[in-house]
Amino acid sequence: MFSPLNKGDTIGIYSPSKPASVIAQARYERGKARLHALGFTLKEGVLTGKSDFYRSGTPKERAEELNALLRDPNIKMILPTMGGTNANSMLPYLDYEAFQQHPKILIGLSDVTAILLALYAKTGIPVFYGPSVASTFGEFPPLVHYTEQYFKELFVDSLTFPYVMPMPPIWTDDRLNWLEKTTEKTHHRNSWITVEHGVAEGRLIGGNVNTMYGFIGTPYFPQIEEGDILLLEDTSKTIAVVEKNFAMLKMHGIFDKASAIILGKHEQYDDLGTGRQPYDVLLEQLDGNLLPILAEVDCCHTHPLHAMPLGLRVRVDTTNKRITFMENWFS
């Protein structure tokens, strides 16, 4: 399927939504420097350094930037600069055949959910919910060191499967120091939360729920299968929006097929004074269908970040707060 990265291998970089190389240049350059320090060669997409206000280019321009990287035989992995809001507009123009013929390790999070799930839906090739160049690798130490360690374990080192996903000892969703370091961030002692007890094993599927809202029910959204384990996360939403988005998933029948749910940490969540967490809203939508639920997992917008394999089997033991990757993605 894939092969581990070696020093000197080429990673392609593209900007599917926000023009990070312009609006977050310092953070983008930090992220590139970290990848260079790991020994990788970087090939930047043609929209690097370009900006069309809130985006890096038109839908077709952004799709062609990614397509060029998908078609390049020398690229082994593709990372986004960061997310945004409009990656779904690229989906009709992506070269799915190129990805099918020459699979690459495709990683991203947030708005990149649309691209990840569309490419998986059209090809069946696993993709990875994980770090981006600016928003993730551009983070400051010490938190970025954990993200880098997990990245190396998953994509560089020779993994032994089954692989148990580690829980980092600390985390933050503090927005300080986005571009330049001015003060120390608040670090929290870490803990995942068992919302409902149980054990399940199945295909992992999901990502950013607000992004799913923009293309669910289309041919670019994967068919949810009986026994799937859902990965759900979001950032900077109010409880009202969280309820709207979970209700959307319910009305599409997704919760009826799932065997378990992994909820990522919600960066900068606003409970609007209710004192309720996203998992409280989720439980309302489940209507007594008490699936195993593990919440506050470090796999999304907060730091550190651990990548997750979409399209491959994982095992979730919510009682013991354990997530195990069951399938080897290296051929």
Secondary structure, 3 states (H helix, E strand, C coil): CECCCCCCCEEEEECCCCCHHHHCHHHHHHHHHHHHHCCCEEEECCCCCCCECCECCCHHHHHHHHHHHHHCCCEEEEEECCCCCCHHHHHHHCCHHHHHHCCCEEEECHHHHHHHHHHHHHHCCCEEECCCCCCCCCCCCCHHHHHHHHHHHHHCCCCCCCEECCCCCEEECCCCCCCCCCCCCCCEECCCEEEECCEEEEEEEEEEHHHHCCCCCCCCCCCCCCCCEEEEECECCEHHHHHHHHHHHHHCCHHHHCCEEEEECCECCECCCCCCCHHHHHHHHHCCCCCCEEEEECCCCCECCCCEEECCEEEEECCCCEEEECCCCEC
